[in-house]
Amino acid sequence: MHRDMNVKDMGVALITGGASGIGFAAATQLGQLGYTIVVLGSSTQSGERAAVQLRELGIDATGEGADFSDSQAVIRLRERLGPMAQPQVLVCSAGVMSEKMSKTLRTTPAEWDRVLGINLMGVVNAISEFAPPMVAARSGRVIALSACLGRFTGPGTSGGLAPYRVSKAALNALIRNFAAETGWGNRGVLVDAVCPNHCRTPMGGPDAPRSAEEGAQTITWLAESDLQSREKLIGPVDFPLTGLLWEDRGIVPW
């Protein structure tokens, strides 16, 4: 743990699941913009290995880790991080896929607990421990990696992979609700979800059509954008431009 790091002017970007895949790509992109990166893996070892790679690119980075499904482990992590636990950007990208044949009536309680514990409660725990300083400062971005399989329209209604689909639908609801609780961006904190599409990651496999870097681009854009810049891109709308599901800088119906 590098507690003597000098936090850059952009502030801290804290990224769960940042040791690989889309999370690591987002860490790289945000680090290149000037954020101090805290990479959080499933273990301190995996987080620090990723941080070493980032530092080799000239990025100010440190690594840590925790089981985010365990609320007490996340509390201890926050305490270890000290001042670094007050991010300007919180990216929740840690996630797991459910077993291939995990339909509603073919899934064990242990599998429900595993997938919901990481994909939903992991985000709840991250927000609970790292978002309060943003709310107090009236400044920050919370971005959760969701999936179009969690939508109530289109591919989200095809059945199968029940724990995964349900966990992402619940995550979407969490993001929407937290955005409402933080005033739809009017209090300085923007809260959003991202559908990265099928990317070449440890979860998505080597034959996916998109790179992890492409999947992370909307995360990076959301971290940098405010309500005004979003309206400039999207055009005038009659609803707040936060608390939404985004794909390639566009709004996807829930």
N, C-alpha and C positions, 0 to 999 in steps of 0.2 A: 504494500500500500504506500503510495507516494503522497503523503500528506503535506510535503513541503512544496508541492506544485504551485505555480503561479497561475491562477485562473485568468484566462484571457478576457478581453473586453466583451466578447460575445456571450460569456457566461458558460455554465456547465450544461452539457447534454448527457443525460443519464439514460442508458439503453439496456433494457433487459433483453436477454437472448442475443446480446451483441457479439457473442464469441464466434458466430458463424452465420452464413446465409444472408437473408435480407437485413437482419439486425447489424451484422458486420458491415454490409454495404452502406447502410445508413450512418453508421459510426464513421466510416471513412469519408463520406460526403460531407457530413456536418463538421468533422474535424478539419477538412480542407477549407471550410468556410471560416474557420477560426474559433470554433467552440473547443473548450476543454472537454474531453470525452472520458466518461466513466463507463467502461465496458463491464456489464454484469452477465457472467455465465452461470451455468448450473453449479459450478464450483469456482473457488478462487483461482485454481490452477488454469482452468479454461479461460477465465476472464483475463488473467495476466498474460497468457500466451497471445491472445488477440491484441492486448494493449502493446505488447512488444512489436507486433507487426505494424500497428499504427504508428508507433514511435519511429520505426524505421522509415516511414513515409514523411517524417517531420511533424507529425500530429502530437499535440499535447494530450497524452492519454494515460490512464491507469486502469487496472483491472481488479475486479472483485467478483464474488459469486455468492449465491444462496439458492435454496429451494424456495421459489416464490409461492408455492402452494402452502407453505408453512408460515403463518403470520408471525410467529415468534422469531423465526429465522430472519425474516425481513426487518423486524424491529432491531435485531442485533446487527444486521448489515447497516442499517441507517446509523446506528450508534458508532460503528467502526468508521464509517465514511466521514463523520464529523461535518465540517463546512461544505464538503463536496456533496452532501445529501440535500443541498438546496439548489436544484437545477432550474435553469431557464427553460429547458426542454426535457420532457420525459417521454421516451419512446418505449412502448410496451410491445416487444416483438417476440418474446418467449412463447413458444407454443408447441403442441404435439398433435399428430394425426391419430385418429382412432383406428382400431384394427379393421381390416378390410371387410369382414363380414359382420360388423357391429351394427346390425339392425336393432330396432327398439326391443324386440323380444329375443334377441340373440346376444345380448351384451351383459356381461357380469357386473355386479355391483362394484367390483374392484376397478373395472375398466371405466365405468362412469366416474368414479372418484378420481382416477388418474387424469382423465381428459378434462373434466370440469375443474379439477383442482389447479391445473396449470393454466388452461386457456381462459378461465373465468376468474377464479379466486386469485390466481397469480396477478391479474390486472387489478383486482380490488385491493389486494395487499400493497401493490406498488403505488397506486393512487393514494391509499390511506396514509402511507408513510412519507411519500415524496411530493405530493401535490399541496399540502397545507402551506409551505412557504411561498408557493406561487400565489395562492389565494390571498395570503396576507400582504404580499407585495403588489397585488393587482397586476401581475405580469407573468406570462408563461404560456407554454404550449404542452398539451397532453395529446399524444398520438398513439393509438392502439392499432396493431396489425390484426385486421379481421379477415374475412373471406366472403366471397360472393355466395358460397354454400350456406352462409348464415342468413341470407336474405329470405324474406317471406314472398318473394317473387322469383321468376326465372329459375335458375339452377338450384336455388335454395329449397325448392319444393319437390325434388325428385326422389326423396327417400334414400335410405342407406346411410352409412357412416353416422349413425344417429348421435353418438356423443359429440362428435366433432361439429356437426351442423347445429346441434342444440347449444353447444358452448359458444359458438360464434354468434348465434342469434341472441343469446343472453348478453354477450359482450357488446353487441350493437345497442341493445337496450340500456346497458350500463352507461355507455358513452353518451347516448341521447339524454339520459336522466341527469348525468353529471353536468352536461352542458347547460341544461335548464337551471340546475342548482347554482351554477356560476354565472347566471345572468346572460346566457347566449352571447358571450364575448364582450358584453358591455362593461364588465369589471376587469378587463385586461387579460383574462385567461381564456384561451380557445381550446376546445376539446373535440377531437375528431377521430374517426376510424378510417382505415385504408384497406381497400381490396387490392392486393398487389398483382393479382392474376397468377397463373401457373408459372413459377420461376425455377430455374436450375439451382436448387439448394439441397441440403441433406434430406429435407422432407419432400421436395418436389421432384427430385431425381435428375439424372443427367440429360434426359431427353426433353425436358420442358421447353416451351417455345421462347421464354423470356429469361434474361439474365437476372441475377440478384440485384445488380446495379439498376436495371430498369425498374424492378419492383420497388426499389427504395426511393426513386426519384420523387414520387408524390409525398412521401414522408418528409423528405428534405424541403420540398416546396411549402408544405404546411407549417413546418417549423419556422420558416422565414416570412411567411405571409401574414398580413393582418386582414381585417374585414374589408378594408377599402381596396386593397390589392386583389383580393378574391373577387369582389364585385366588378372590378375593372376587367378581369379575365372572363368571368361567368356572364356578366351583364346584370342589369337591374332585376332583382327578385323581390318577392313579397314575404320572404322568410329569412331568418338569420343564416349567415353563411358560416356557421359552425354547428357542432352537434350533428354532423352528417357523415355519410359513407362516401368516400372519394375513391375514384379510380382514374389514373392518368390525368389528374388535375380536373376531373369532371365529377359531377354529383351522380351517384348511383342510387336508384330507388331502394328503400329498405326492403 
